[in-house]
Every structure is written in structure tokens, then in C-alpha cells.
Amino acid sequence: MSFKSLAMATVAALAIAAPALAEGIMVKDPYARVSAKMSKSGAAFMEIMNHGDADDQLIEARSDVAKRVELHTHKENADGVMQMLHVEEGFAIPAHGAHMLQRGGDHVMFMGLTQPLEHGDVVSVTLVFEKAGEVVVEIPVDLERKPKHGMKMMKHDHGNMNKQTN
């Protein structure tokens, strides 16, 4: 194993072992992915816990890894098609509660990647909360995480693919 690989693995392990904390906010199990090797976009997922006595709101995310970083969610439109949407107001983090950023649901979206996201890399992301302020999270890129890990199960109806016409 090269020194660079060993150093990256060590940083990734430390990032996972040491959750980010600020004013009662804790970030647990963060990871980032791209959908394909040459993808120009990626996403980050994590559990955000609020150990404080007041509700808070994740209102922004920033990172140098992409030209634009937004808070996104998936919603089903009237035709039953899932769409990814920017959530301008952000995500509520209830007092003494948690909010999951997960595949198929709410997440941090990286658009216009400024560098490839390679397995084992670590991405620095600043999460901005309405009350807790800024929390810097070192997020390991995990391209091997199983597709359904952390994902809400959703039913997709693609209609009857075997319709016959007369």
C-alpha cells in the first residue's frame, strides 16, 4: 500500500470515527458517492442529530468539490415519476431528534464537480444551520457502499409495459 493510500485510509477512518459536533448538532456516518466514474455530479448522505433543546434548520451546504452545492430531495410528480428538487428552505432538525440524508430522499447534492470523487477520497463540506452555525464535516467517498444502505424503500410504478394495442 502506498503512503498516499495509507494516509487517505487513515483520514477516512478518523472522519468516520469522530462525528462532527457544534451547538448540540452531531453528524454521524457521512459518506459521498458519484453515480458513475465520469459523473459531473455527486451526493453526500449522513444522519444529523440534534441533542439540543431547540429545533434547528439545515439551511445550506458548501464545498470546494463542486461549482454548486445544494440541499435536495426526491419527490414524486403527478405522473408518478421521481424528481430531484432543490429544497431552498433546507431541512428541519428537531430538538432531541434526527434527520436522515439518504439515497432516495433528502441529501447534499454536488453539481459541476471540480474534481473526480475517487473511492477513499475525503470531501470537506460545511453544513450551515440556522441556530448552531457552521459545522465542517470531513466526508469519505465510499463507492462500495451497498445501493440500498440507508435508502428508504420506495415503490415505483412503471405502468404496464406489456400493453397491447388493437
C-alpha positions as CSV (number, residue, x, y, z in Angstrom):
1,M,0.0,0.0,0.0
2,S,1.4,3.4,-1.0
3,F,1.9,6.2,1.6
4,K,-0.8,8.3,-0.2
5,S,-3.3,5.4,0.0
6,L,-2.4,4.7,3.7
7,A,-2.8,8.4,4.5
8,M,-6.2,8.6,2.8
9,A,-7.4,5.5,4.5
10,T,-6.3,6.9,7.9
11,V,-8.1,10.3,7.3
12,A,-11.2,8.4,6.1
13,A,-11.2,6.2,9.2
14,L,-10.8,9.2,11.5
15,A,-13.6,11.1,9.7
16,I,-15.9,8.2,10.4
17,A,-14.8,7.6,14.0
18,A,-15.0,11.3,15.0
19,P,-18.5,12.7,14.4
20,A,-18.8,16.4,13.7
21,L,-20.3,18.4,16.6
22,A,-21.5,22.0,17.1
23,E,-24.1,23.5,19.5
24,G,-25.8,20.2,20.0
25,I,-25.6,19.1,16.4
26,M,-23.9,15.8,15.6
27,V,-23.2,14.4,12.2
28,K,-23.0,10.6,12.1
29,D,-21.9,8.1,9.3
30,P,-21.3,10.6,6.5
31,Y,-20.4,9.3,3.1
32,A,-20.3,10.7,-0.5
33,R,-20.8,9.0,-3.9
34,V,-21.0,9.6,-7.6
35,S,-23.3,7.6,-9.8
36,A,-20.7,6.9,-12.5
37,K,-16.9,7.2,-12.7
38,M,-17.1,10.2,-15.1
39,S,-20.1,11.8,-13.4
40,K,-20.2,15.6,-13.1
41,S,-22.4,15.4,-10.0
42,G,-22.4,13.5,-6.7
43,A,-24.2,13.4,-3.4
44,A,-23.5,13.2,0.3
45,F,-25.5,11.3,2.9
46,M,-25.5,11.3,6.7
47,E,-27.5,11.3,9.8
48,I,-27.8,14.7,11.5
49,M,-28.7,14.6,15.2
50,N,-29.8,17.5,17.3
51,H,-29.1,16.9,21.0
52,G,-30.2,20.5,21.9
53,D,-33.4,21.7,23.4
54,A,-34.5,23.8,20.4
55,D,-35.4,22.8,16.8
56,D,-32.8,23.8,14.2
57,Q,-32.7,24.0,10.4
58,L,-30.0,22.9,8.0
59,I,-30.2,25.9,5.6
60,E,-27.1,25.5,3.4
61,A,-24.1,23.3,2.4
62,R,-20.9,24.4,0.9
63,S,-17.8,22.7,-0.6
64,D,-15.0,23.4,-3.0
65,V,-15.6,20.0,-4.6
66,A,-18.3,21.4,-6.9
67,K,-19.3,24.6,-8.6
68,R,-22.7,24.4,-6.8
69,V,-23.8,22.6,-3.7
70,E,-27.5,22.4,-2.8
71,L,-29.8,20.6,-0.4
72,H,-32.0,18.3,-2.5
73,T,-34.8,15.8,-2.1
74,H,-36.7,13.3,-4.3
75,K,-40.4,13.8,-4.8
76,E,-42.9,12.0,-6.9
77,N,-44.7,14.2,-9.5
78,A,-48.3,13.8,-10.7
79,D,-47.3,11.3,-13.3
80,G,-45.6,9.1,-10.7
81,V,-42.1,10.0,-11.8
82,M,-39.5,10.7,-9.2
83,Q,-37.8,14.1,-9.5
84,M,-34.9,15.6,-7.7
85,L,-35.6,19.1,-6.3
86,H,-33.7,21.8,-4.6
87,V,-35.1,22.5,-1.1
88,E,-34.4,26.2,-0.6
89,E,-35.7,26.3,3.0
90,G,-33.5,23.4,4.0
91,F,-34.3,20.5,6.4
92,A,-35.7,20.7,9.9
93,I,-33.6,19.0,12.6
94,P,-36.0,18.6,15.6
95,A,-34.8,19.1,19.2
96,H,-33.6,15.8,20.6
97,G,-34.3,14.2,17.2
98,A,-32.5,13.4,14.0
99,H,-32.9,13.8,10.2
100,M,-31.5,11.3,7.7
101,L,-29.9,12.4,4.5
102,Q,-30.1,9.2,2.5
103,R,-30.4,7.9,-1.0
104,G,-33.8,8.3,-2.5
105,G,-34.6,11.1,0.0
106,D,-33.0,14.3,1.3
107,H,-29.3,14.7,0.5
108,V,-26.5,17.2,-0.2
109,M,-26.1,17.5,-4.0
110,F,-22.7,18.4,-5.6
111,M,-23.2,19.8,-9.2
112,G,-20.4,20.5,-11.5
113,L,-17.7,18.6,-9.7
114,T,-14.4,20.4,-9.8
115,Q,-12.5,17.1,-9.3
116,P,-13.4,13.4,-9.6
117,L,-14.6,11.7,-6.4
118,E,-12.5,8.6,-6.1
119,H,-13.1,5.8,-3.6
120,G,-11.2,6.7,-0.4
121,D,-11.0,10.4,-1.0
122,V,-12.3,12.8,1.7
123,V,-14.5,15.7,0.9
124,S,-14.8,18.7,3.2
125,V,-18.3,20.0,3.4
126,T,-19.6,22.9,5.6
127,L,-23.1,22.5,6.8
128,V,-24.8,25.7,7.8
129,F,-27.5,25.6,10.5
130,E,-29.9,28.4,11.4
131,K,-29.0,28.3,15.1
132,A,-25.9,26.1,15.5
133,G,-24.0,27.9,12.8
134,E,-21.4,26.2,10.7
135,V,-20.3,22.5,11.1
136,V,-17.4,21.3,8.9
137,V,-17.7,17.6,8.1
138,E,-14.9,15.5,6.5
139,I,-16.9,13.1,4.4
140,P,-15.2,9.9,3.0
141,V,-16.1,9.0,-0.6
142,D,-17.4,5.4,-0.4
143,L,-18.2,4.0,-3.9
144,E,-18.5,0.5,-2.5
145,R,-21.4,1.1,-0.1
146,K,-24.3,-1.2,-1.0
147,P,-27.0,0.5,-3.1
148,K,-29.8,0.1,-0.5
149,H,-27.8,1.2,2.5
150,G,-29.6,4.0,4.2
151,M,-32.2,4.2,1.4
152,K,-35.9,4.4,2.1
153,M,-37.8,1.7,0.2
154,M,-39.9,3.3,-2.5
155,K,-42.4,1.7,-4.8
156,H,-42.1,2.7,-8.4
157,D,-45.0,2.0,-10.8
158,H,-43.7,2.0,-14.3
159,G,-47.1,1.1,-15.7
160,N,-48.0,-2.0,-17.7
161,M,-45.1,-2.5,-20.1
162,N,-46.9,-5.2,-22.0
163,K,-49.9,-3.2,-23.1
164,Q,-51.4,-4.5,-26.4
165,T,-52.8,-2.1,-28.9
166,N,-55.6,-3.1,-31.3
